[in-house]
Amino acid sequence: MIHDSRPRASEASFFDWPKMLESVLMSGLTLREQLAKAREESRAIGHFNISDSNQFNAIVNAARHAEQPVVIGVSEGEGEFIGMHTIAGMVTAARNKGYEVYLNADHSYSIERAKQAIDLGFDSVIIDCAKSSLDENMETTRGIVAYAKANAEKEILVEGELGYIGTSSKVLDELPEGVAISEETMTSPEELSRFIAETGVDLMAPAVGNVHGIITSGNPPLSISRIEALSSASVVPLVLHGGSGNTDEEFLSAVKAGIRMIHINTEIRLAYRKGLEEGLKADAKEVAPYRFLAQSVKEVEDTVYQRLMLFAGRIF
């Protein structure tokens, strides 16, 4: 059972965020160290996107009870909605309480957004140029790596993405056009090795049959053999994007094959909406958000807890 003693991130003062950011990684393990530990223990770290404080509290609480580190992700749209400064302050407040929470700028499509996350002290940033040519992708990624090393006061990991897997975290009726799910279009070990060597990235998100969003007819199967080949060719941790819609068996096999972080977003959104609908249905006259949103928080907590335990190999 998950207890309802959620951390009160709202207790952190928004106006104190610059000061709080200074201590975001002053205690505990860095994200790089957490990834190394995950490799030693043959598990993966869960990465979950948010767009409000309710989802944040639910994810942090689930991670506490699962006794697992967790990465909070915000895409460009999510970051704009919740506020980049605000989420940085919330994560810092949680870290200062001793929680193993990390912050990632998920799918930064512009150089400006990636640099903003670096300047704010995020733990990691993804520069997503997967739809560009290989050379253009490497050139942009190389520039972000250089910026992070030259301008960040602490270590910030830069993640590259190689292979197009779509962009939408929605429930889709059909597979997005151009998604790399065939053996010919998925990321190759040769391209991966070259990309890492020429950009200096700290993490890599390859195309291995995965896709963003949940396909109503069923998501394509992950290519575990391709993950194994990429893991053998890579000198940096591999990240699985688009985890929503894949089976438990696939996750366990992917982790065993070398995946060290798994992104979940659409599942979180569905859980949140399900809880909201149930909360509103239970009392149509209720107007207090903390009451009609309580079920939303619980649904997200349960979803995240189950995923974290699975990624750690503790349940099946």
C-alpha positions, 0 to 999 in steps of 0.5 A, a space after each residue: 500500500 502507498 501511504 498518503 503522506 505526500 511531500 509538500 513541495 509547495 512549502 518551498 518559497 518560489 522567491 528563494 529559488 536562486 538560493 535553493 538551486 545552489 544546493 540542489 546537488 550538494 548532498 547525495 548521489 549525482 544523476 551520473 552516479 545513480 545511473 552507474 549504480 543502476 548499471 551495477 544492480 541491473 535495473 533502470 531509473 524511472 523518468 516521469 513527466 509532469 505539468 503540475 505540482 499534484 503530479 510532482 507530489 504523487 511521483 515523489 511520494 511513490 519514489 519514496 515508498 519504492 525506495 528508488 531514485 526518480 527523474 522528473 521530466 518537463 517537455 518544452 510545453 510542460 515547462 512553459 505551463 508549470 514554469 521552469 523556475 518553479 519546477 527547479 525550485 520544487 525539485 531543489 526543495 525535495 532534494 534538500 529534504 533528502 529525496 533522490 529526485 532529479 530534473 530533466 529538460 525533456 525533448 528540447 527542440 531549440 538550442 535556446 530552451 536547452 541552454 535555459 535548462 542548463 542555466 537553471 541547473 537542471 540535472 540533465 537536458 535532452 536536445 532532440 534533433 532526431 528528425 534532422 540529418 545525422 550530421 546536423 543532429 551531431 552538430 547541434 548536440 555537440 554545441 549543447 555539450 560544449 555549452 553545458 561544460 563551459 557554463 554550468 556550475 555543476 555537472 549537467 548531463 546532456 542526452 542525444 537522440 538518434 532515430 525518430 520515434 514520434 513526438 506526441 504523448 497521446 493516445 493515437 489511432 495509428 503509428 505516426 509517419 516516419 517512426 523508426 520501427 524496422 530493422 533498417 530504420 532503427 538506430 544502428 550500433 555504428 551510428 550510435 558509436 559515431 554519434 557518441 564519439 563526435 558529440 561527447 554526450 553523456 546519455 543516448 536515446 536510440 530508436 529500438 522499436 519504441 514510439 511516443 504515445 500509446 497506439 490504440 491497436 497496440 504499440 510495436 514490440 521493442 527490439 531487445 536484440 537491437 538494444 543488446 547490440 547498442 548496449 555493447 557498442 555504447 560507452 554511455 547509458 541508454 535511455 528508453 523513450 516512449 515507454 507507455 504502451 509497452 508490456 512488463 515483459 518488454 521492460 524487464 527484457 530491455 533493462 536486462 539488455 542494457 536500458 538504464 532509464 525509462 521514460 513514462 508520460 502518456 500513462 501518467 496523463 491517463 492516470 491523472 485524467 482517470 482520477 479526475 473524472 472519478 473525483 468529479 463524478 463522486 461529488 458533482 458539487 465539490 469545488 475544492 481542488 484538493 478534494 476532487 483532485 485527490 483521486 488523480 494524485 492517488 492514480 498517479 502514485 499507484 502507476 509510478 510506484 508499480 513502474 518503479 518497482 518493475 524497473 528495479 526488478 522487484 515485482 512482476 
